[in-house]
Amino acid sequence: MDFVCYDKKLVIELDGGQHAKNKAKDIKRDKWLQEHGFKVLRLWNNEVLCNVEGVLEAVKKSALFHPPPSPSHQGRGN
C-alpha cells in the first residue's frame, strides 16, 4: 500500500510499469482489501505527475465513499 486512510477506508496505490506485468498479485490484494471494507484507488505514476488536478479530484471523490458501519455487538446476551 502506498497510502491508506483508515477513517475513510480508502487505499491509494501508485503503480509503475512493473504492475502492468504482475496484475494477478494486485487483483488478489485488491480483493482482500475490498473484502475488509476498503475501497482501492489505483493510479499510474505518470498520471500523478502529468495530471495532478485530475488525480486530486479522483481522490476527493473516492474519499466520499463511506462503508456501512459494522454491526454492533452490544446488547447481545448469552
Z-matrix of the N, CA and C atoms (Angstrom, degrees):
N
C 1 1.445
C 2 1.520 1 108.93
N 3 1.301 2 115.07 1 136.97
C 4 1.457 3 119.03 2 176.86
C 5 1.523 4 110.85 3 -90.23
N 6 1.329 5 116.02 4 -45.34
C 7 1.468 6 120.90 5 178.73
C 8 1.518 7 108.41 6 -141.56
N 9 1.331 8 115.90 7 144.89
C 10 1.459 9 120.06 8 176.09
C 11 1.522 10 109.12 9 -142.13
N 12 1.315 11 115.68 10 138.60
C 13 1.453 12 122.11 11 172.41
C 14 1.523 13 106.00 12 -118.39
N 15 1.324 14 115.80 13 103.70
C 16 1.462 15 120.27 14 -177.48
C 17 1.523 16 111.40 15 -65.81
N 18 1.311 17 116.36 16 -34.46
C 19 1.461 18 121.00 17 -179.00
C 20 1.531 19 111.39 18 -60.57
N 21 1.322 20 116.52 19 -41.41
C 22 1.471 21 122.54 20 -179.36
C 23 1.524 22 112.19 21 -97.22
N 24 1.342 23 116.75 22 -3.13
C 25 1.471 24 122.57 23 -177.03
C 26 1.533 25 110.36 24 52.89
N 27 1.334 26 114.77 25 50.13
C 28 1.459 27 122.26 26 -177.24
C 29 1.524 28 109.71 27 -122.25
N 30 1.328 29 116.14 28 128.32
C 31 1.462 30 122.99 29 175.79
C 32 1.519 31 107.15 30 -112.75
N 33 1.326 32 116.47 31 131.04
C 34 1.458 33 121.42 32 177.16
C 35 1.520 34 107.86 33 -115.37
N 36 1.318 35 115.56 34 122.77
C 37 1.457 36 122.63 35 179.40
C 38 1.520 37 108.91 36 -110.97
N 39 1.318 38 116.59 37 127.43
C 40 1.456 39 122.23 38 174.70
C 41 1.516 40 107.00 39 -103.55
N 42 1.316 41 116.86 40 115.99
C 43 1.453 42 122.15 41 -172.19
C 44 1.511 43 112.16 42 -108.87
N 45 1.324 44 114.85 43 136.59
C 46 1.455 45 122.27 44 171.52
C 47 1.520 46 109.27 45 -100.04
N 48 1.300 47 116.58 46 -172.93
C 49 1.453 48 121.94 47 -176.92
C 50 1.520 49 114.66 48 -60.01
N 51 1.329 50 118.08 49 -27.17
C 52 1.460 51 120.75 50 -179.17
C 53 1.531 52 111.80 51 -62.46
N 54 1.323 53 117.76 52 -25.27
C 55 1.458 54 121.06 53 -179.14
C 56 1.527 55 111.87 54 -73.75
N 57 1.312 56 117.43 55 -23.54
C 58 1.466 57 120.22 56 177.89
C 59 1.529 58 110.76 57 -68.30
N 60 1.326 59 116.86 58 -25.72
C 61 1.465 60 121.33 59 -178.08
C 62 1.524 61 112.72 60 -88.59
N 63 1.334 62 118.00 61 -21.59
C 64 1.462 63 120.42 62 -174.77
C 65 1.530 64 110.54 63 -127.54
N 66 1.326 65 115.80 64 57.24
C 67 1.463 66 121.14 65 -176.77
C 68 1.523 67 112.54 66 -66.48
N 69 1.321 68 117.96 67 -31.37
C 70 1.470 69 120.91 68 -175.97
C 71 1.522 70 111.09 69 -60.25
N 72 1.309 71 117.56 70 -40.67
C 73 1.467 72 121.53 71 179.37
C 74 1.529 73 110.39 72 -64.55
N 75 1.329 74 116.47 73 -43.60
C 76 1.468 75 120.92 74 178.91
C 77 1.528 76 111.22 75 -64.42
N 78 1.329 77 116.52 76 -41.92
C 79 1.465 78 120.63 77 -179.93
C 80 1.523 79 110.43 78 -62.52
N 81 1.320 80 116.27 79 -42.30
C 82 1.468 81 120.68 80 179.69
C 83 1.530 82 110.92 81 -63.50
N 84 1.317 83 116.65 82 -44.62
C 85 1.471 84 120.22 83 -179.86
C 86 1.526 85 110.96 84 -68.01
N 87 1.330 86 117.30 85 -41.63
C 88 1.472 87 120.42 86 177.94
C 89 1.529 88 110.64 87 -59.85
N 90 1.322 89 116.28 88 -42.17
C 91 1.466 90 120.24 89 179.83
C 92 1.528 91 110.27 90 -61.53
N 93 1.326 92 116.92 91 -44.87
C 94 1.467 93 120.94 92 179.37
C 95 1.525 94 110.56 93 -60.62
N 96 1.328 95 116.83 94 -45.64
C 97 1.467 96 120.83 95 179.67
C 98 1.526 97 110.93 96 -62.20
N 99 1.325 98 116.87 97 -43.45
C 100 1.467 99 120.90 98 179.83
C 101 1.526 100 111.11 99 -64.94
N 102 1.322 101 116.89 100 -37.40
C 103 1.462 102 120.43 101 177.33
C 104 1.532 103 111.59 102 -64.37
N 105 1.323 104 116.25 103 -21.94
C 106 1.463 105 122.01 104 179.01
C 107 1.531 106 112.02 105 -101.24
N 108 1.332 107 115.84 106 17.57
C 109 1.454 108 121.35 107 171.57
C 110 1.512 109 116.80 108 88.58
N 111 1.330 110 117.82 109 8.37
C 112 1.460 111 120.39 110 -179.42
C 113 1.519 112 110.88 111 -94.81
N 114 1.307 113 115.43 112 147.21
C 115 1.461 114 122.32 113 169.91
C 116 1.523 115 105.89 114 -98.49
N 117 1.326 116 117.06 115 135.07
C 118 1.465 117 121.58 116 -178.17
C 119 1.524 118 108.69 117 -110.84
N 120 1.317 119 115.39 118 125.55
C 121 1.461 120 122.08 119 176.89
C 122 1.527 121 107.12 120 -113.07
N 123 1.325 122 116.47 121 114.86
C 124 1.471 123 120.90 122 179.40
C 125 1.521 124 109.55 123 -103.26
N 126 1.303 125 115.19 124 131.05
C 127 1.464 126 122.09 125 -179.72
C 128 1.525 127 108.72 126 -131.17
N 129 1.320 128 116.39 127 140.33
C 130 1.458 129 120.67 128 175.59
C 131 1.530 130 109.37 129 -77.47
N 132 1.314 131 116.45 130 144.01
C 133 1.469 132 121.28 131 178.84
C 134 1.525 133 111.78 132 -52.68
N 135 1.343 134 116.78 133 -46.37
C 136 1.468 135 119.24 134 -177.47
C 137 1.524 136 111.73 135 -66.43
N 138 1.341 137 117.39 136 -27.61
C 139 1.457 138 121.03 137 176.47
C 140 1.535 139 109.93 138 -65.86
N 141 1.323 140 115.54 139 -41.06
C 142 1.462 141 120.25 140 179.03
C 143 1.526 142 110.22 141 -65.10
N 144 1.310 143 116.83 142 -40.43
C 145 1.468 144 121.00 143 -178.60
C 146 1.527 145 113.37 144 -73.20
N 147 1.336 146 116.60 145 -33.95
C 148 1.471 147 119.99 146 -173.20
C 149 1.523 148 114.35 147 -101.23
N 150 1.332 149 117.77 148 -13.50
C 151 1.459 150 120.08 149 -175.10
C 152 1.530 151 110.10 150 -141.81
N 153 1.299 152 115.95 151 60.22
C 154 1.466 153 121.17 152 -175.47
C 155 1.530 154 111.31 153 -58.00
N 156 1.317 155 117.31 154 -44.77
C 157 1.469 156 120.49 155 -178.21
C 158 1.531 157 111.29 156 -62.03
N 159 1.320 158 116.63 157 -43.48
C 160 1.456 159 120.60 158 179.01
C 161 1.520 160 112.26 159 -64.64
N 162 1.327 161 115.96 160 -39.48
C 163 1.462 162 120.88 161 177.83
C 164 1.523 163 110.43 162 -65.11
N 165 1.324 164 117.01 163 -44.16
C 166 1.467 165 120.06 164 178.52
C 167 1.523 166 111.12 165 -61.43
N 168 1.313 167 117.37 166 -38.69
C 169 1.460 168 121.09 167 178.10
C 170 1.532 169 110.85 168 -65.63
N 171 1.331 170 116.97 169 -41.49
C 172 1.468 171 120.89 170 178.68
C 173 1.533 172 110.96 171 -64.17
N 174 1.325 173 116.93 172 -40.26
C 175 1.463 174 120.80 173 178.24
C 176 1.522 175 109.75 174 -65.69
N 177 1.325 176 116.13 175 -43.61
C 178 1.471 177 119.74 176 179.90
C 179 1.528 178 110.86 177 -60.89
N 180 1.324 179 117.24 178 -44.86
C 181 1.470 180 120.56 179 178.94
C 182 1.526 181 111.00 180 -63.50
N 183 1.328 182 116.51 181 -40.71
C 184 1.460 183 120.18 182 -179.99
C 185 1.525 184 111.92 183 -67.47
N 186 1.320 185 116.64 184 -30.64
C 187 1.469 186 120.43 185 -179.87
C 188 1.520 187 111.51 186 -70.71
N 189 1.327 188 117.77 187 -15.51
C 190 1.456 189 120.73 188 177.67
C 191 1.524 190 111.64 189 -75.91
N 192 1.325 191 116.51 190 -12.88
C 193 1.456 192 122.25 191 178.74
C 194 1.521 193 108.77 192 -65.34
N 195 1.320 194 115.60 193 124.07
C 196 1.464 195 120.48 194 178.00
C 197 1.516 196 108.04 195 -123.55
N 198 1.340 197 117.83 196 110.57
C 199 1.463 198 118.77 197 178.82
C 200 1.516 199 110.67 198 -67.61
N 201 1.319 200 117.46 199 154.03
C 202 1.463 201 118.76 200 177.97
C 203 1.525 202 109.90 201 -63.64
N 204 1.316 203 117.23 202 146.29
C 205 1.461 204 118.84 203 -179.35
C 206 1.518 205 110.76 204 -65.05
N 207 1.322 206 115.12 205 150.34
C 208 1.461 207 120.09 206 176.37
C 209 1.512 208 108.67 207 -68.34
N 210 1.338 209 116.82 208 145.73
C 211 1.470 210 118.42 209 178.23
C 212 1.520 211 110.87 210 -62.13
N 213 1.296 212 115.48 211 142.31
C 214 1.452 213 120.88 212 179.27
C 215 1.520 214 109.56 213 -76.23
N 216 1.311 215 115.28 214 139.70
C 217 1.461 216 120.65 215 176.66
C 218 1.534 217 110.36 216 -97.17
N 219 1.311 218 116.15 217 0.25
C 220 1.465 219 119.34 218 178.71
C 221 1.516 220 109.12 219 -72.58
N 222 1.314 221 114.67 220 148.03
C 223 1.451 222 119.57 221 176.53
C 224 1.513 223 113.92 222 84.98
N 225 1.327 224 116.96 223 -2.10
C 226 1.455 225 119.71 224 177.54
C 227 1.524 226 109.10 225 -88.77
N 228 1.259 227 116.17 226 115.56
C 229 1.460 228 120.13 227 -179.60
C 230 1.505 229 111.01 228 -102.03
N 231 1.306 230 115.15 229 160.55
C 232 1.479 231 120.19 230 176.51
C 233 1.496 232 110.61 231 -104.36
